[in-house]
Amino acid sequence: MSTEPSNELAQFHSYVAACLERGEVLTPEDVLDRWRLEHPSHEEFEESVEAIRQALADMDAGNIGVPLAEFDRRFRERHGLS
């Protein structure tokens, strides 16, 4: 979430080097996608925090999704699992 472009570029360079050292076989697009996922912009980070806050508020208010047993039943039915 750095705002300094040269610092961010150095961090990205280190990230790519670490991927290569681990022997990961990724396309340049894959590496960039993963970098962006792991290093969101300030705006993306704030949006995620707000979404989590809203989900927690919904949960506190009793507005939760389907119970696990119901989800499990639907999932298994949809995917032909017993």
C-alpha positions as CSV (number, residue, x, y, z in Angstrom):
1,M,0.0,0.0,0.0
2,S,3.0,2.3,-0.6
3,T,2.3,5.6,-2.3
4,E,6.0,6.1,-3.3
5,P,6.3,4.6,-6.9
6,S,10.0,3.9,-6.7
7,N,9.6,2.2,-3.3
8,E,6.7,0.2,-4.7
9,L,8.7,-0.8,-7.7
10,A,11.6,-2.0,-5.5
11,Q,9.1,-4.0,-3.4
12,F,7.6,-5.5,-6.5
13,H,11.0,-6.4,-7.8
14,S,11.8,-8.2,-4.5
15,Y,8.4,-10.0,-4.7
16,V,9.1,-11.3,-8.2
17,A,12.6,-12.4,-7.1
18,A,11.1,-14.3,-4.2
19,C,8.6,-16.0,-6.5
20,L,11.4,-17.1,-8.8
21,E,13.5,-18.3,-5.8
22,R,10.6,-20.5,-4.7
23,G,10.6,-22.0,-8.2
24,E,7.1,-20.7,-9.0
25,V,6.3,-20.8,-12.7
26,L,4.1,-17.8,-13.3
27,T,3.4,-15.6,-16.3
28,P,4.2,-11.9,-15.8
29,E,0.4,-11.3,-15.7
30,D,0.0,-13.9,-13.0
31,V,2.7,-12.3,-10.8
32,L,1.2,-8.9,-11.3
33,D,-2.3,-10.2,-10.4
34,R,-1.0,-11.9,-7.2
35,W,1.0,-8.7,-6.3
36,R,-2.1,-6.6,-6.6
37,L,-4.2,-9.1,-4.6
38,E,-1.6,-9.2,-1.8
39,H,-0.8,-5.4,-1.9
40,P,-4.1,-3.6,-2.5
41,S,-4.3,0.1,-3.0
42,H,-5.4,2.3,-0.1
43,E,-8.9,2.6,-1.6
44,E,-9.2,-1.1,-2.2
45,F,-8.1,-1.8,1.4
46,E,-10.6,0.7,2.8
47,E,-13.4,-0.8,0.7
48,S,-12.5,-4.3,2.1
49,V,-12.4,-3.0,5.7
50,E,-15.9,-1.4,5.2
51,A,-17.3,-4.6,3.7
52,I,-16.0,-6.6,6.7
53,R,-17.5,-4.0,9.1
54,Q,-20.8,-4.2,7.3
55,A,-20.8,-8.0,7.4
56,L,-20.0,-8.0,11.1
57,A,-22.8,-5.5,11.7
58,D,-25.2,-7.7,9.7
59,M,-24.1,-10.7,11.7
60,D,-24.6,-8.9,15.0
61,A,-28.1,-7.8,13.9
62,G,-29.0,-11.4,13.1
63,N,-28.9,-11.0,9.4
64,I,-26.7,-14.0,8.6
65,G,-26.7,-16.2,5.6
66,V,-27.9,-19.8,5.4
67,P,-27.0,-22.2,8.2
68,L,-24.0,-24.5,7.4
69,A,-26.2,-27.6,7.3
70,E,-28.4,-26.0,4.6
71,F,-25.4,-24.7,2.6
72,D,-23.8,-28.2,2.8
73,R,-27.0,-29.9,1.6
74,R,-27.3,-27.5,-1.4
75,F,-23.6,-27.7,-2.2
76,R,-23.6,-31.5,-2.2
77,E,-26.8,-31.6,-4.3
78,R,-25.5,-29.1,-6.8
79,H,-22.2,-31.0,-7.2
80,G,-23.6,-34.5,-7.1
81,L,-21.9,-35.4,-3.8
82,S,-23.2,-37.8,-1.2
